[in-house]
């Protein structure tokens, strides 16, 4: 409450702090540079070792952890047609997911890429037909999350299938770039995925809107909040 300039990462969290401490809280979201896509060194699917004849679904992040929907995403792949799920990154549930893939005989439908440098990650995401962010509303941290991968998907032109969490849903609906699940039942997630991938007109519409969204949701614009404050001290 004694701070003069306060930043947080989205409007929901800003409101919590403002209500609690009666202070003005500015929002600076963790959004990638638009220039990152301009620097992208494109690699074909063959070079990346991913199928050329199937739709590509991506779940990425440095926190692929328990209760973030990864288990259900893997289970859902039992019912998804003509697609491969790429799990890119790390987290405490990765070993569990790998065992699930073996147990469910999904080695032809789920690929684990592991941790890769950001520039390499962009190459995979660039080929995604759909990006997943499926955190569960199990705690206040997840409830008000606005994960980096949402914006990575947008910048790569990949429509999003997400949990019905307030900040994520707000972005998806405002820019019309995807859909939200109603629950975490694997069959329901699979139905959503199949419906999206089988509706090429809607998919292309969302992909086009991702480009429009990226032009507004980028660090080159977002950083102006910080710069405005910093200029007071120079």
N, C-alpha and C positions, 0 to 999 in steps of 0.2 A: 504493500500500500504506500510505501514511501518513494517508490520509483517514479520517475517522471516520464520515461519512455519504455513501453512494454510491448513486446511482440509475442505472438503465438501463431500456430500453424493453420487454424481454421476458425470460422465464425462461431461454431458451437462451443469450442474451448474458450474463445475470447469472451463469450457471454457468461460462462461459468466464473471466470476470473473477475469480470466486471461486476457481476452480481455479488460476488463474495467480498471484494475489496473496494468497490465503488470507485474504480479507476477506469481510464480510457485504455483499451487494449487494441493495438493494431494487428492486422492479420498479414503475415508474409508466408505464403505457402511454399512448400519444398517442391518446386517445379523445375524441370530441366531447361537448359538453354535451347532455344530454337536452332541455334547454330550447330548443335550437335548433329542434327539430321543432315545439314548441309555438308558436314565433314564425313558423313558415313561412307565407308569403303564397302560397297555392295559385294556380297558373296552369294553365289547361286546355291540352291538347296543341295545340290550334289556335293559341293565343296564343304558344306556344313554337316553333311551326313544325315539329312532329313528327307523324308519321302517327297518325290516330285509329283505324285499322282493322288495325294490325299490332302484334305484340309488340315491346317496346322492350328492347334490350340496351344496357348502358352500360359503357364503359371510360373511367375518368376519372383525372385526376391531374396534378400539376405536373411529373412525371418520366416522361412517356411516351417512353421511350428505347429504344435498341437492346438486344436480348436481354431484353426484358421482356414478350414474347409478343404485342405489338401487331400485328406483321407477320402472324403466324399467325392471329390473330383476324380480320384483314381477309380473308386467303385463305379462311378457313373460311366466310365469308359467301357464298361461291359455292354452298355446299351446304346453307345454312340456309333454311328455308321460312317465309314469312309473318312476317318480322321485320326490324327495322332496327337497325343498330349505331350508337350515338351515341358518338363519340370527343370527350370534353370535356376540354380542358386544353392543355398544351404539352409539348414535349420535343424531343430531337434527331432523332427518327425521323418526325416529323409530315409533313415534305415527302416523304419516301419513301412513307409511307402514302397520301398524296394521289395520287402518281403510280401506285401500285399499284391504287388504286380506278379510275383512268382506264383503265389497261391491262387490267384484268379486267372492265371495264364493270359496275362495282358502284355507280354513282352513285345508284341507286334503293334500295340496301341499306345504304349507309354514309353518315352525315352527320358533318361536322366542325363542332363548336360553337365551338372555340377557348377561350381563357381567359375565365372569367366570375367575377364576385364570388361569394363563398361562398353568399350568400343566393340568388342566381340558380341556382347549382349545385344547391342543395337542391330547387329546383322541377323540374329535369330528373330528378334521381335519384328523386324522389317517384313518377315515372311508370314507373320501370324494373321490368320483369318479371324481369330477371336482371342481376346485376352481375359483371363479369369482373375478376380479378386473376391474371395469368398469368406472373409473373416466372419466369425460368429459373434453375436451380441452377448458375450459371456462376462464382460467387464467394461468399465467405463472407458478404458484405454482403446479397446476394439470398437466400442459403440460410436465413438467420435473420431475414429481413424480416417485419415485421408492419405492412403499409401502412395509412395513414389511411383509404384508400378502403374497406377491408374493413368498418370500423366505420361509415363513412358509408352504405354499402349496408344494413347491419343496421338503422341508425336510420331509414332510408327504407322499411324493410319489403321490401327486394329480396333474394331468395335469391342465393347466390353460387356461381359456378363458378370454381375456383381451381387453381393449380399445387399439386402434392403437396409443399409445403414445410412443415416441421415446425410452426412457430408458427401459420400460417394453417390448416393441416389440423386442428390441435388445437381451434381455435375452432369450425370448421365441424362437426366431429364431436360436440363437447361439447354444442352447442346444436341440432344437427340443422337446419342452415339452408342446406344446399346440397351440393355434390359437388366432387370433385377430378378433374382429368384424369390420365391415365396417361402421356401423352406430348404433345409439341407438334405432332404431325402435324395439319394443317388438317382433314383428313377426320375424324379422331378428335374434335377439338374440336367440329366441326359435328354429329357424331352425339350427343355429350353435350348440346349445346344443343337439338337437335331433340327428343331424348328428354325433356328437362326441360320444355320448353315445351308438349309434347304430352300431358304427364301432369298434368292440372289438379289432381287430388286431391293429388298430392305437392307441387305448386307452392304450393297454398293452405296445406298443412301447414307448409311451410318459411316462408312469409310470416307465418303466425301465430307460429311460433317466433322469427322475427326480433324481433317485439315483446317477447316474453319475454326474449330476449337483451339487447335495448336497455335494459330495465329494470335489468339488472345491469351491463352494459358501458357506462358513461357517466362523464363527468368528475366529476359530483357525488359519485360513490362513489370513483372512482379518486384524486381529489385528497386524500383522507383520509390516504394514505401520506405525502404531502408535509407536510400540516398537522401530523401527529403529530410529525414531526422538527422542523419550524419552531418548534413550541410550546416546545421545550427552550430556545430562545434568547430568549424574551420573557417 
